């Protein structure tokens, strides 16, 4: 098991300490002429656009640094194709594999069991077995929920299923699909797929707009399940109090709309508000405070451009009736799973938001005060891994990467 220990010395020194036969190295800040590596880094961080933020602090906020020494352990580097990680009540870890099964790992990273019996997934491109959530009454009913890309009609779509986890049989019993984000399209991208239960026992589900132009425009359509955040019951019905119940030509399951590819959802532990992150195109990844019935603008407003450099639509960033992101990134960080830290092990992290970064090869820590981002820190940058999801158990963070690595991050 590889270990890297981080600490801050005089707010400018980062110490990496190894264990076993690993050598320890110390890096301190110095002042020197820019070298080629520094110039390359500067070029990589250059914005794609000259768009102006809607308010101060909406992007590129000042950096913060964790002062508490913490340790990063690479617990296992052969966990397959992980997409989500969720701790069981006893601290063991459930990790979904995109190819269509669930694995149970110990808190130290040992593979304990492989769980099968789930419906077949369409695992091409960005698809497969994706997120997982525990029933609020899991201790009594062992029921789990999962999202996956499903072949359907002439294409595929984001689906949600539930079943009973049977560890003794290493399988999921009574699996059944309870919700589908229709219509189906022929695409291998932008499934969204994050699952999150609220305090009332209803399930939030995010669904992307499937990347292609035929789906993109449907983010603004209330009769389409693309580019949406839904709120449903445990049986897949519209949750009571949803904003579009009774509205003609609107899906009653919709909670918010105008999203691109929302892969991160979590509820603030103090305010109870729902927060979301989503992929922008080239520039314009977003952090949103999600309100019932609100329109988050895609593709009409955006802080990004097309991958080939063309403008998107009318190239506007603000429009009446459309919500602004609380924060956005340009260049992108490719945000996936998120969580608000609720542990006590590292007090300065309390209620901070941790975001898995894919193309940015990091975990992003955001300090949020009064619904505004006031500080940003980048963690695990030395690991050079696409971080797919992050979770916590008793103040310890766990993360998985697209490279098949299970990380543990804890106080030294």
DRENLO-545997 format. One line per field, with one value per residue (C-alpha): residue in three letters; x, y, z. Coordinates in steps of 0.02 Angstrom, whole numbers. Layout:
! DRENLO-545997
code: [Ala ...]
px: [X ...]
py: [Y ...]
pz: [Z ...]
This chain:
! DRENLO-545997
code: [Unk Unk Unk Unk Unk Unk Unk Unk Unk Unk Unk Unk Unk Unk Unk Unk Unk Unk Unk Unk Unk Unk Unk Unk Unk Unk Unk Unk Unk Unk Unk Unk Unk Unk Unk Unk Unk Unk Unk Unk Unk Unk Unk Unk Unk Unk Unk Unk Unk Unk Unk Unk Unk Unk Unk Unk Unk Unk Unk Unk Unk Unk Unk Unk Unk Unk Unk Unk Unk Unk Unk Unk Unk Unk Unk Unk Unk Unk Unk Unk Unk Unk Unk Unk Unk Unk Unk Unk Unk Unk Unk Unk Unk Unk Unk Unk Unk Unk Unk Unk Unk Unk Unk Unk Unk Unk Unk Unk Unk Unk Unk Unk Unk Unk Unk Unk Unk Unk Unk Unk Unk Unk Unk Unk Unk Unk Unk Unk Unk Unk Unk Unk Unk Unk Unk Unk Unk Unk Unk Unk Unk Unk Unk Unk Unk Unk Unk Unk Unk Unk Unk Unk Unk Unk Unk Unk Unk Unk Unk Unk Unk Unk Unk Unk Unk Unk Unk Unk Unk Unk Unk Unk Unk Unk Unk Unk Unk Unk Unk Unk Unk Unk Unk Unk Unk Unk Unk Unk Unk Unk Unk Unk Unk Unk Unk Unk Unk Unk Unk Unk Unk Unk Unk Unk Unk Unk Unk Unk Unk Unk Unk Unk Unk Unk Unk Unk Unk Unk Unk Unk Unk Unk Unk Unk Unk Unk Unk Unk Unk Unk Unk Unk Unk Unk Unk Unk Unk Unk Unk Unk Unk Unk Unk Unk Unk Unk Unk Unk Unk Unk Unk Unk Unk Unk Unk Unk Unk Unk Unk Unk Unk Unk Unk Unk Unk Unk Unk Unk Unk Unk Unk Unk Unk Unk Unk Unk Unk Unk Unk Unk Unk Unk Unk Unk Unk Unk Unk Unk Unk Unk Unk Unk Unk Unk Unk Unk Unk Unk Unk Unk Unk Unk Unk Unk Unk Unk Unk Unk Unk Unk Unk Unk Unk Unk Unk Unk Unk Unk Unk Unk Unk Unk Unk Unk Unk Unk Unk Unk Unk Unk Unk Unk Unk Unk Unk Unk Unk Unk Unk Unk Unk Unk Unk Unk Unk Unk Unk Unk Unk Unk Unk Unk Unk Unk Unk Unk Unk Unk Unk Unk Unk Unk Unk Unk Unk Unk Unk Unk Unk Unk Unk Unk Unk Unk Unk Unk Unk Unk Unk Unk Unk Unk Unk Unk Unk Unk Unk Unk Unk Unk Unk Unk Unk Unk Unk Unk Unk Unk Unk Unk Unk Unk Unk Unk Unk Unk Unk Unk Unk Unk Unk Unk]
px: [0 73 56 80 69 28 54 69 219 213 71 197 280 205 283 266 319 321 324 420 559 485 596 532 540 508 446 457 404 544 557 638 615 472 528 446 343 276 234 143 45 -2 -61 -165 -250 -289 -477 -566 -669 -666 -843 -874 -944 -1114 -1045 -881 -819 -917 -756 -569 -587 -432 -341 -347 -234 -275 -169 -207 -82 -171 -122 -168 -168 -183 -279 -306 -254 -350 -534 -591 -701 -777 -912 -979 -924 -1040 -1000 -1108 -1159 -1014 -883 -864 -873 -993 -917 -1012 -920 -972 -974 -1126 -1087 -1057 -906 -891 -722 -657 -613 -431 -463 -475 -602 -730 -871 -939 -1126 -1217 -1398 -1428 -1516 -1403 -1318 -1267 -1085 -1025 -942 -991 -1127 -1141 -1185 -1171 -1230 -1298 -1399 -1460 -1644 -1669 -1732 -1586 -1550 -1722 -1752 -1578 -1647 -1530 -1561 -1447 -1440 -1379 -1381 -1511 -1541 -1718 -1821 -1708 -1572 -1535 -1572 -1540 -1638 -1659 -1689 -1705 -1682 -1634 -1450 -1420 -1241 -1266 -1308 -1190 -1334 -1473 -1647 -1811 -1725 -1847 -1835 -1937 -1897 -1832 -1776 -1862 -1846 -1713 -1578 -1433 -1290 -1154 -1133 -1207 -1312 -1301 -1357 -1325 -1446 -1481 -1618 -1690 -1749 -1926 -1870 -1890 -1755 -1668 -1609 -1502 -1509 -1400 -1455 -1358 -1232 -1303 -1397 -1563 -1551 -1470 -1623 -1734 -1651 -1774 -1926 -2034 -2107 -1935 -1830 -1664 -1557 -1659 -1653 -1802 -1878 -1971 -2039 -1963 -2081 -2031 -2186 -2183 -2138 -2276 -2248 -2149 -2160 -2238 -2371 -2533 -2448 -2500 -2368 -2242 -2166 -2225 -2062 -1958 -1882 -1768 -1716 -1595 -1449 -1312 -1231 -1261 -1154 -1145 -1283 -1276 -1377 -1296 -1289 -1338 -1458 -1537 -1517 -1484 -1319 -1268 -1118 -1124 -1006 -999 -936 -765 -768 -917 -923 -1052 -1091 -1276 -1390 -1543 -1715 -1879 -1948 -1796 -1716 -1526 -1512 -1425 -1404 -1470 -1347 -1174 -999 -924 -902 -913 -766 -717 -712 -878 -999 -1151 -1318 -1325 -1170 -1255 -1218 -1367 -1553 -1703 -1789 -1633 -1524 -1342 -1216 -1150 -980 -906 -740 -651 -549 -652 -620 -746 -842 -916 -967 -977 -1003 -1014 -890 -979 -840 -745 -574 -519 -622 -570 -657 -824 -967 -843 -890 -775 -788 -715 -617 -594 -495 -421 -349 -391 -515 -575 -616 -731 -760 -938 -1008 -1182 -1204 -1046 -881 -744 -598 -538 -407 -345 -304 -221 -148 12 -85 -123 -288 -462 -560 -735 -821 -788 -874 -843 -853 -818 -719 -615 -632 -630 -617 -610 -528 -560 -390 -460 -381 -462 -396 -415 -385 -376 -298 -118]
py: [0 167 314 499 619 801 946 1133 1224 1413 1404 1384 1214 1047 891 720 580 398 236 74 89 246 398 559 719 898 1034 1217 1369 1461 1614 1587 1624 1528 1362 1262 1160 1317 1392 1232 1239 1420 1375 1231 1349 1483 1514 1463 1622 1803 1793 1903 1823 1882 1928 1938 1769 1667 1591 1581 1617 1628 1470 1395 1262 1128 1158 992 856 717 553 477 287 194 46 -52 -17 -156 -122 -126 9 98 231 256 217 203 151 20 56 -51 41 -83 -6 -42 3 -9 -70 0 -174 -218 -283 -220 -261 -255 -201 -191 -20 -67 -103 -293 -368 -463 -507 -481 -450 -497 -516 -339 -300 -297 -130 -44 -11 71 242 329 202 52 22 195 262 173 231 144 144 255 96 -9 -76 -158 -200 -214 -122 -31 81 100 196 124 149 34 -18 39 63 109 179 189 295 325 202 178 9 -61 -231 -321 -344 -525 -543 -726 -762 -631 -562 -435 -508 -446 -319 -205 -44 95 246 288 459 453 473 350 413 335 405 339 496 613 495 601 462 525 462 545 523 676 690 640 477 533 501 635 571 669 636 712 775 636 752 750 901 808 787 954 1056 943 1007 1151 1040 996 847 768 676 739 868 858 827 722 686 521 405 237 162 283 394 585 643 742 929 921 1089 1028 911 953 1061 1018 939 922 769 773 691 844 946 1061 1075 1155 1044 974 822 826 693 761 789 817 903 1036 966 1131 1217 1062 1138 1029 1063 997 997 971 961 1111 1097 1177 1286 1318 1173 1226 1217 1251 1276 1182 1255 1169 1218 1319 1325 1314 1377 1245 1265 1443 1516 1447 1500 1378 1354 1205 1085 1147 1327 1388 1489 1401 1472 1660 1654 1731 1698 1776 1778 1824 1672 1564 1529 1576 1448 1485 1447 1395 1334 1382 1283 1135 1018 885 867 699 638 764 768 889 839 809 727 795 723 876 1021 1147 1036 1041 1075 1101 1028 896 868 726 793 689 784 893 738 795 816 995 1064 1216 1324 1390 1530 1603 1508 1585 1500 1588 1468 1326 1192 1051 884 725 818 716 554 596 501 540 544 476 479 524 475 478 367 427 578 479 512 373 400 294 334 284 200 73 143 153 297 335 511 534 640 594]
pz: [0 -53 65 37 184 159 277 261 331 341 211 71 94 44 119 41 160 110 205 190 61 -19 -14 65 -34 17 -100 -56 -153 -243 -353 -523 -706 -790 -864 -1003 -880 -799 -968 -1016 -853 -885 -1060 -992 -868 -998 -1013 -1173 -1177 -1121 -1052 -901 -743 -683 -511 -418 -359 -486 -555 -517 -333 -223 -171 3 78 206 361 446 395 301 224 56 41 -123 -52 -212 -391 -477 -443 -625 -698 -548 -562 -385 -208 -58 121 206 386 449 345 203 30 -112 -280 -444 -598 -767 -843 -737 -563 -385 -278 -89 -20 156 228 193 10 6 -114 -12 -131 -307 -323 -483 -540 -601 -766 -919 -948 -1110 -1066 -1226 -1212 -1050 -1012 -898 -717 -640 -471 -318 -168 -10 36 189 275 213 388 383 201 120 -32 -150 -300 -450 -613 -776 -962 -1037 -1216 -1251 -1408 -1552 -1438 -1253 -1100 -915 -808 -621 -540 -365 -284 -125 -88 -37 22 65 -118 -189 -291 -303 -285 -361 -473 -563 -663 -582 -692 -866 -927 -1096 -1242 -1296 -1413 -1506 -1403 -1288 -1183 -1052 -947 -789 -672 -495 -360 -192 -62 24 205 154 76 -104 -233 -336 -506 -629 -816 -951 -1122 -1210 -1293 -1470 -1539 -1543 -1356 -1315 -1361 -1255 -1097 -1111 -1146 -997 -1090 -1108 -980 -1049 -958 -798 -611 -558 -389 -376 -243 -201 -330 -467 -459 -454 -279 -190 -207 -368 -460 -623 -559 -648 -780 -957 -1068 -927 -843 -661 -604 -654 -513 -617 -798 -921 -869 -980 -898 -710 -625 -448 -319 -131 4 113 291 372 251 175 0 -152 -243 -413 -529 -716 -863 -977 -1157 -1186 -1031 -920 -797 -667 -482 -454 -305 -368 -334 -374 -543 -596 -768 -772 -949 -1056 -1203 -1211 -1086 -1052 -1004 -1129 -1316 -1434 -1432 -1605 -1544 -1616 -1510 -1438 -1493 -1471 -1360 -1209 -1026 -941 -975 -869 -798 -805 -654 -643 -580 -407 -479 -646 -715 -876 -921 -866 -719 -778 -614 -568 -394 -251 -63 80 215 380 481 630 591 493 564 430 301 392 268 126 -43 -119 -307 -409 -558 -714 -847 -709 -621 -444 -304 -288 -116 -112 41 31 140 121 -43 -117 -154 -54 -78 -190 -161 -274 -192 -260 -408 -393 -420 -603 -596 -663 -500 -531 -361 -180 -19 169 322 499 439 313 127 -1 -188 -346 -511 -691 -683 -560 -401 -229 -124 61 126 314 450 482]
